[in-house]
Amino acid sequence: MPNDGIQIGNMPARPLTHVFGVEDVAGKRSTGLQTIEDFVQHLLGLAGLDPSIVAELSTRITNEISRAMAAEARSRKAEVPINGRFTRPRAVSSRLRRVANGFWFSPDTFDGWTIVWVPSRSVSAPAALQVPLLAAANLDRVRLTVYQRPAANLDAYAPGAGEWVGDVQVFRAEYPIASLLPDPLLTNPQLATLPLRGVFGVADMPAAEDLGLGYMFCLEGLTASGAPALLGIAQGVIPPVSATSRDRGWGRTPGGAWFGLGDPYSLPYVVSEAVGVEADDPARPLSQAVTLAERLEPFWPDAGLSTVEAVIPESVVEHAGQTIMVPRQLVVFSKPSEATVTDLVSVQAAEISLTHQYVSGLTVRRYDNDALLTEGVDYRVNYRRVTIQGINSTGVVFANATYTGRKSRYDLVCLDPATGAISVVGGTERGADVGEFMPVAPSWLIPLYSAHVTRQNGVDLIPLQQPPKRALLKGLEWLEYGRQRLPRLRRKMRAGQPIRIAGYGDSITELGGGGSGSGYYTVPNGTYRDTAWQNQGGYFWTGRIGADVVNALPAFDHGDGNPRHVHVGWNWFLKAAIEECSGSTVTYDNWGVGGTNAGQDEPNGLYPPRLNAMTASNPDVVVIEFGMNELGGPFTATRIYVLADYLRSLGIDVIVMGVPLIATPNSVNSIDEWRETNRQLEQGALAADVAFVPVAAFVDPDSPCPLGGQSRRTVSSTNGINHDGPYMLAQYGKLLASLVRGM
């Protein structure tokens, strides 16, 4: 259409029936709505034609316009043109696969399968059929034939040539099995994509209309000579008992007739269309978002195979001006290694960690004389925490603990936006601190999921691109709410004045250990805080996190005789952010004391000598972090309110941190107790009208996109219970620091 006329882009996606007209009469503008017939007759009448000719031409032109607009409506539904470089498939119909392992038809009985599709709307450019297949050893290729027939006859007549007189063959192509399956010899279903467009030497499948027609996709296995070959397929979700063949599909054995599948069977599939936008469309912003079209199954148990498998759900990815449909598909991971491991451990009253998270076949022998120690008599093993502890031990016995250690690994499941292909970026295998070794995707790939891969304990899938749940505090986004409650900090940042931060909490603030007594809790910093020196503090030296990780941390000398101070706690991130966003010089004082809570007993947070010593240092902002040592307790909200309200009465800005995620498989506390304490921390902070960092909204296992992309089986990498390592501490630090960025 001409640019100065009726623009197609402004037309509704339905047949044109009326025209909106504007007319200037005697200097006044009037508008009116006419039917298309009246409008055409009006135009022809202006030409001075005979009324009888006008009527005939009006009918013909009206019909042509209606047909053209109907075609335009179908085109807009399918989002064509499809000739831009951003052309991609988009699912228009699908049936999910049964998610449990083992539900498939093995390639030992059937040579043919038929999937039935009844379009719910017109599809101008069918793009592909996707099905999870298994191949027999002699399978050379798969032939796909698509028949069109009236939907009313889809259940009564079998598929295939000659089965029903009204069948119309609309597409046929053959695909080498090597081009369909990554590993044709794999004994599990793999997602196969059978293109319906662009197949060399084969005409594209024509448009599928929603005119009471159905389509039967017949898949047949063939050997190299063209003889029938056995072909397996995954099972679909169980349909209602009353479902008919169109809802289930058809099967065939070599030389046999097609038969409709019965209860409880169905066949999974995805039919997609080709859609796209022009390459330089300025209306498409450069953005990225992932929307799941179905539920993510977060855990996939080990199936006893040589590889580890999981299924990613169907999703839509918005990226760089294009929309990419990612179909539901199988992802295969290599299994991490296992080996015989010997740890030198000290058997004592305290629990001592082994260097692997997954162990079996443990034997313990004294180091000095190789005498065998007996489990249950000389020591006990906590297989959840993977620790060893002496029984009736009055001292320390050094021993060699020998076992089969199985490593785990984090991989990334990535999307190539140029091709739509899914690939796996492998990570580093580790014994127990795999959470410190999160892989990084190449710049040209989009990481969709992180996968915690174990040798015998399944796979955890963690989404990486979905937006996290919105966290609202009294109706405001948590960042805006918090920034409004930091007036002293904001004023000093804008003036470029010196700022003092006080970190006030338990061992997660302390990040060391070993100090005690009033000389410790009434004085900040010192050799036992923020330390990775093995002689001064035990936060990082538990045996679980590797010495190579700890020794690689940048070291700082605070002038107190400890040369191995580290700046990995979240308050160091807050300090750096303030300095980056202002001209202020920031001093950070660490007042953390391990094992404490927010109570009034010595040396807890409301214990007057400890609290008074901290406030006497005149901090501008105090970051409160308590709760880990009172998970599920009833008094957290009251304690936090009293503490925060007191500090606020002194003119001090206050930020309350939520409790980091605990490694619930190993902890004595439940995830519900953790959630309850975070709820109470929020309640106390809101009651005191101070800033709050809603940690739970970002790391809860039920969060749409957990912070850091980690499974809760691998958080708390320093002790396997409730002490995070440098990686997750950095994630919390960035969350805290975001409060001051942009203030």
N, C-alpha and C positions, 0 to 999 in steps of 0.2 A: 504494500500500500504506500502511496506517496506520503512524505513527511508532513505535508500541510493538509492532509485529509484525515480520514479515520485511521488511527493507528492501532494495529492489531494488538500491540502490547497492552492497550487499555481495555480491550474487549473482555467480557466475562468468558470463563471456560465452559460455555454451553451454547446451543444454537441461538443465533440472533433472531429476536422476535420484535423488538421495538427500536426506534431511533429517537434520540433526544435532539430536538431542533432549537436553534436560536435565530430570532428574526428581529430586525430593526424596523419599527413602524412609527412614522411621524416623530422620529428622534427618540423613541422609547424602545427599550429592548424587552422582548417577550420570549418566553420559552414554552415548549410544548412537547408532548410525547406522542409519537405516531407509530402505528404498526408498520412493519416493513412493507406490506402491500400498499398501504396508503402513501408511504414515502416514495416508493418507486412510481406509482401512478402520478403523484404530484410532479416529480421530475420530468416524466414523459409528457405530461400535459403542458409544462412550460415550453416544450419544444414545438408546440402547436400541432401535434399529431392527431389523426382521427381517433375518436374515443374507442372504436372497435379495435383498432390496432394497439392503442394504449393498453387495453385489457389483456390482449394476448401477450404482448411484450412484458407486461407487468408480471404475469404468471411465470414466464420463462426466466426472467431475471431474478425474481424472488426465489425460485427453486435453486438457481445457481448460487446465489448468495448464501442460502441456507446450507447447501452442501459444502460450500467453501468454509463457512464458519464452523460446521460440525467437524470438518477435518482439522481446522485450527484448534478446536477444543480438545480433540484427541491428542494432537501434537503437544499442546501445553500440559496435558495430564502426564505425558511421558517425559516431559522436560527436554525435548529435543531443541536445538540441533545436537546431533551426536558426532559431528565431525571435528569438534575442537580437541585440543590435546588433552583435555581433562575428561574425555569420555571414560565412563566407568560403569560397571554393572550395579544394579540396585535390585534387591529382592522384591518381588511382587507377590510371591506365594511360597509357603514353606510348611513342612511338617517336621517337628523336632525329632531328633534321635533319642532313644532311651538312654539316659545318662549312666546307668549302672554298667559296670564292666560285664562282658560276656554275652550281651544280647545282640547276636547277629546270626545270620544264616551262613554257615561255613561253605567254602567252594568245593563241596563234595556231593551235591545232590542236584542242584538246579543249574540250568544254562541260560535262563531268561527271566527277566523281571519287567513288569509294566507299572508305571506310575501315572496316575490320572490327575489332570489339572483342569479345573473349570474356572476360567478367568472371571474375576469380579468386576473388571473394567477393561476397556480396550488397551492393548499393549502393542504399540506400533513397531517396536523393535525388540523381539525376544532375543536375549543375549546368550544365555547359558543355562544348562541343567547341571546341578551339583548333587552328587550322591556319594555316600561312603561305601566303597567297594572292597572286596577281597578277590584275589586272583588265584586260580588253580595254576599248577606249575606249567601246564601246556597252553595256557591262555596267551594268545598273541595279540588280539585286538578285541575291541568292543564295538558292535554295530548298534547305532541308535536310529530308530525309525519313529517318526511322529505322525500319528493319524489324527485327523479331525473328524468328528462326528457330532450329531445332535446330542446334547447333554442327556436327553431322555433315554437314550440307548446305551449309556455308559455301563450300566449294571447288567443289562440283559444279554449282551453279546461280548464274547471274548475279544481281545485285541488281535491284530494281525491281519495281513492281506486275506481277503475273501471271507473273513469272519462275519462281516456285516456289509451289505451291498452299498450302503451309503458312506462307507469310509473314504476319506480323501487323504492320500499320503502327501504331507506338506513338507517333509524334510527327511533326508536319510544321509548319514555319514558314518565312516568307520574311523576309530581312533586307536593307534597303537597303545598297548597297555603301558609301555614305558613312558609315554607322554602323559598318562593320566595319574599314575601312582608313583610317589617318590621312591618307594621300595616295593615292587610287585611281589616279592617273596615274603613280605611281612604278613604274619598270621592274624593281624588285627585290621579292622576296616580303616581305610584311608580315604580322605575326601578327594573325589575325582571331579574335575570340571570339564564338561563336554560342551564346547562352544556351539552356539546355534547361528553364529555369524562369523564371517571371515575365514571359514574352512576352505582350504585351497581346492578348487575344482567343484565346489558344492554351492548351490544357490542358498542365500540366507533364508532362514525360516521366515515366512511372511507374517504380517501383523496378525495378532490374535484378537478377535473381536468378542465383546461381551454380548453376543446375539443368540444366547441359548446354545452355544457350542462348547464342546469339551475336547481335550487333547490327551491322547494316550502315548506316553513316551515308552517305547519298547526297547529294552536293553538286551542284547544277545551276546554271549561269549563265543568267540571263534578261535580255532587253532590257526596256525600258519597256512594250512591247506584249505581253510574255510569250513572245516567240520565243527560241530558244536563243541564248545569247551565250557567247563564248569565255572560259574561265576557266583561269588558270595556277595552279600549286602548286609548292612546294619539294619536292625529293627527300629521302627519308629515308635513314638509314644503310643500307649495303648488307647485306642479309640473307644467310644461307647459300644456296648454289646450290640446295639441296634445298627451300627455302622455297616454300610454296604461296600461293594467292591471299589467304588470310586473313592471311598475314604480309607481303604486299606491297600489296594493294589492287587496285582496278579502275579503268579509265578508259573514256571514251566520246567519240566524235566526233559532231558534229551530224548527226542522222538515222541514226546507226549504232547497233550493238549494244554492250553492255558487254563488255569483254574483261579478263581477268586480266593484271596486269603481270608481265613476265618479268624474268629476271636482267639487270642488277644492281639493278633498281628497287624502291623501296618508297615509301610516303607517310608523312610525319611527322604526329604528332597528339599532343594531350593531352586525355584525358577526365577531368573533375574532378567531385567530388561536393560538395554543400553540407554544411558542418559548422560547428560553432560552440559557444559556451558562453553561458550566460545573462549578461546585461550586468553584474550585480553579484556574480558568483561570487567569494567571498573566497579560494577555494583557488588562484586564478590569480595568481601574483605579478606585480608590475610589473617586467618584465625585458625585455631585448632580446638576441637572439642570431640569427645567420644561419647556416644549415646548407645547404651545397650538395648537391644531389641528383645532380649530375653534374659532370664535370670542367670547369673554367674554361679556355677557350682565351684566353690572355693577350694574343695579338697578332693583329690583323686587318689584312692588307695592303690597300693602296689598290687599288680595282677600276676606276679610271679614270672614276668617276661624278662627278656634280655635288655629291654629298654623300659623307660618310664613314660606313661602317656597321660595326657589331659586333653580336655576339649574346651576350646574358647568359644564363647557364645557369639551369635550374630550381633553385629554392631555397625554403627554408622560413624565414620570419622570425617570431621570437617577440618581441612588442612590446606593452607595456601591457595584458597580460592576454589577448591574442589571438594566434592563429597564422594567418599569412598565407602562402598558397602563391603564390609568384611563378613563373609559367610561363616556360619558355625562350622568348625573344622577341628580335626585331630592334630595335636602338636606332640611330637615325639622328642624325648630328652634322653641323652645317654646317662647311664647309671654312674654315680660317683664310685670311687674305688674303695676297697677294703684291704686291710693288711693286719698282720700281727704286730701289736704295739706293746712296748714295755715302758711304763712310767715309774720313775723314782718318786715314791710318796712317803709322807710321814704319817704313820698310823697313830692317831692321838684322839683326845676327847672331842676335838672340833672336827667338823666335816671338811674333807679335803677333796677338791675336784680332780677328776681325771681329765685328760687332754682331748677326749672324744665324747661327743654327745650321744652317740649310738654305739653300744658295746655289747659283747656277748662272750661267754667262755672265760670268765675272769678267774685267774689264780694269783695268789699273793704269797711271796716268799721273802723272808728276812734278807736284808741286804748283807748283813755281816756273816751269816753262816748258811744261807740258802734254805733255812728250815721253812717248810710249808705251813702257812697259817690257815686256820679254818674259819670259813664264813659262818657267822652265827655264834662263834665261840670267841675268836680273837678280834673280829671286826664285823661290821655290818655295811651293806651297800644300799644306798638310796638310788635306785635305778631311774627314778624320775629326774633327780638332779644330777645323777651320775657322780656321786661322791662316795668316799670311803671314810669310815669313822671307827676308831678303836672302841672296844668294849672292855670295861673295867681297867682302862689304861691309866696308869699313874704318871706316865712319862710319854716320850716320843720314841717310836720304833720305826726306823727307816726300812723300807721294803720295796721290792720290785713288783709292780702290779702288771701282769701280762694278760692281754685279752685281744680279741678280734675287734678292731676299731673301724667303723664305717663312717666315711666322710660324707658331708653334704655340700651343696653348692647353690648359689643363686644364679639363675639364667634370666635373660630378658627375652620376652616374646615380642618381636618387632614387626612393624608394617613398613614395606617399601612403598611410599606414596606414588612413585612413578609407575610401578607395575601392579600394585595391589597384592604382591606376594608376602606371605608370612614367613619369617625366619627366626632362628634362635641364636642369640648372642650368648656364648658360654661364659660363665664366671670362673672363680677360683675355688677349688675344693679345699675345705678346711675341716679340722676335727671338731671344734666346739665354738669357734668364734667367727662363723661364716657371715654373721651380720656385719662384720667390719670390712667385708669384701664384696660390696655391691658393684656389679659391672656397670659400665657406661656404654651406651649405644653409639655407633658411628653417627656423625652429624646428618647423614642422609636418610636415616631410619627413624621411625616414630616408635618409641617403646610403649607398648600397650599394657603389658603385664610383667611383673617380676614373678619368678617361679622359684620357690624353695624346693629343691630337688634332693630327695634322699635315696638311699640304696634299697631299703626295704620298708620305709615308712611313708611312702606316697609323695604326692606333690601338692603344695599349697600355691594357689594362684592369687595374686594380689593386683587389683587394677591400679594403673598409674595415671590415667588421663581423665577420669571422670572428675567433675568439680566436687570438692568436699561439701559436706552438709553445712548449710548456713548456721552460724552460731550467733544468736540474738541475745542481748542482755537488756532487759526492760524495753524491748522493741527496737533497739539499735543494734547495728552490726557491732560485734565485740570490739573491733579496732576503734571505731568512732566512740563507743561508750568509754573505753579505757583512756583514750587521748583526752577526753573532756575532764577526766579525773586526775590529770597530772599537771596541774597549773604551775607548781613550783619548778618542775623539770622543764616545762615548755618555756617559761619566762627566762630561766637561766640559759637555755639553749639559744634563744633568740638574742640574748645580750652577750653571748660568748663567755659567760662567767664560769669559773671552776665548778665542777659537779662531783659529789661524792655518792657512790652507790654502796649500799650494805646488802650483802647476801645473807639471809637469816633463815636457817633451816637445818636439815639433818645431814646424813652422809652424802646425799646427792648434791648438796651445796658444798659440803666440806671437801669431797673428792680427795680423801687421804686416809686418815685414821691413825690412831696411836696416841693422840693427846688426851689428857684427862685432867680433872680437878679444876678448881676455880682459876688457877693460873692459865688455864686453857680457854674456858668458855667465857672469860671476861676480857679476853684479848683477841683481836682478829689476826688473820693470816698466820704466819709462822711456818715452821718446817713441816708440820703434819697436814697442811692443807694445800690443795691444788698441786699435788705431788705425784710424780711417777718414779720417784726414787725408792727402790725396793727396801732400803734401810729405814725409810721414813714414811710409813703409811701403807695400808694394805688394800686400798680400793681397787687398784689395778693388778695387784699381785695375788691372784687367787689360784693360779694354775689353769684356769679355764681360758682366759684370753692369752693369746700367744705373746711371748716375750718379744718377738720380732715386731708386733704391733705396738707394744708399749714403748720399746726402745726407739721406734721411728718417730714418736711424737716430738715436735719441736720443744726444746728445753729452754727455760728462762731462769736466770739467777736473780732472786729477789734480795740478795745481800744478807740472808739469814743463815748461811752455811749449807743450804740445800741447793745444789746446782741443777736439780732436775724438776723444777716447777713446770707445770703445764697449764696452758690456757684453753682448756677444752670445755669447761663448764659453761652453762648458758649465760651466766652473768657477764662473762668476757665478751660474748656476742653483743649484749646490750651496751657495754662500754664502747666497743668499736663502732657500733651504729650511731651512738650519740656523737662521738668524735667526728665521724664522717659527715653527719648532718648539721654540724654546728662548728663554731670556733672554740668550743669549750674543751678544757683539759679535764679528763675524768679519772678519779681515783676509785678503785674497787677494793672494798674490804670484805674479806670472807669470814663470816661469823658462824659458819656451819659446824655442828657437833653431831657426829654419828650416833645413831640409835635413839635420837630424841623425837619427841612429838611436841604439840603446841600446848601441852598442859602446864601446870604451875609447879610441879615437883622439880627438884634439882636433877639435872641441869636443863630442863625443858624450856620451851619458848617463852612461857609466861613466868618463869622463875625470876623474881625481881632482880637479883644481882646480875644475871646474864642480860636481861632486857635493859636494865639501867646502864650497863656498860656500853651496850650498843647505841642507845639513844644519846649518850654523852659524847659520842664521836660526831654528832651533828650531821647525820646523813641527809641528803636531799631526797633520796628515794630509797625505799627498802623493798627488796624482792623477797616475799615470804614464800617458803617452800616447806610445808609440813604435810603429813598425812600418810606417808608410806608406812610409818611405824604405828599407825592406828587405823588401818584399813577396816572398814565395817563398823568402827566404833560409833557410839551415839553422841559424842561430845565435840566433834570436829567443828561443826558450824558455829557453836557458841564460842569455842576457843578462838577461832579465826576472827569472829566478829569483835571480841574483846580486844585482841591484839591489834587488829587493823584500826579499829576505832580509836584506840589509845594513841597510836602513832599519828593518825590523822589529826588528833586534837593538839599535837605538838607542831603542826604545820608541815609534817613530812608526807610526801607523796608515797603511796603504797601500791604495789603490784602483787597480787596473789597468783601463784602458779598452781595449775592443776597437777595431779599426781601422774607421773609417766606410766605407761602401760607396763604391767607386770607379765613375766613369763608364766602364765597361769598353769601350763602343764607341770611346772616344777614348784610353784609357790604353794604355801600352806593356805593362802587366801584365794577366794574365788573371784571370778570376773564381776560378779554381782556386788561383792564387797568393795571392789575397786571402783565400780560405778557409783556406789552409794557415797563413798568418801569424796569423790569428785563432785557429786551433787551437793554435799554439805559444804565443801570449799566454796563453791559458787554461791550458795545461800549465805554464807558468812560474809563473803566479799560484797555482795549486793546490799546486805543489811548495813554494812559499814560504809557503803557508797564509795568503794575504791575500785581500781582497775583489776580485771581478772583475765587470765589467759586460759581459755577453755580447752585444755589439753585433750580431754576425753572426746570432744567433738571431732578431733583430727586423728586420733590413734585407736579409737574403739574398734575392735574387730568387725563390727557391723557398719563402720563408716564406709561410704561409697568409694573412698580413695584414701586408705590409711597413710598417714604421714610417714615418709621414709620408705614406703613400699615393702615393709617387712612382715613376715609371719610372726605371730606371737610366740611361735616356738623358738625364735632366734633373738628376740629382744633380750635386754639384760645380759649382754654378752660377757660382762666381766665376772658375774657370779652365777648366771643362769637363773636368777630369782627376781631381783628387783634393782639391780645396778646396771645401768646402761653403759655401753662403751662410747668411744669418741664419735662414732657415726651418728647414733641416735641423739646423743647430747647436742650435736650440731644441729639436728633437725629442730629440737626444742629451742635451741638458741636463736635460730633464724625466726621462729615463731614469735618469741619474746621481742626480738629486735624490731620486728615489723611494727610494734607499737609506736616507736619513735621516728620511723622513717616517714617523712612527709609532714611532721608536726610543725 
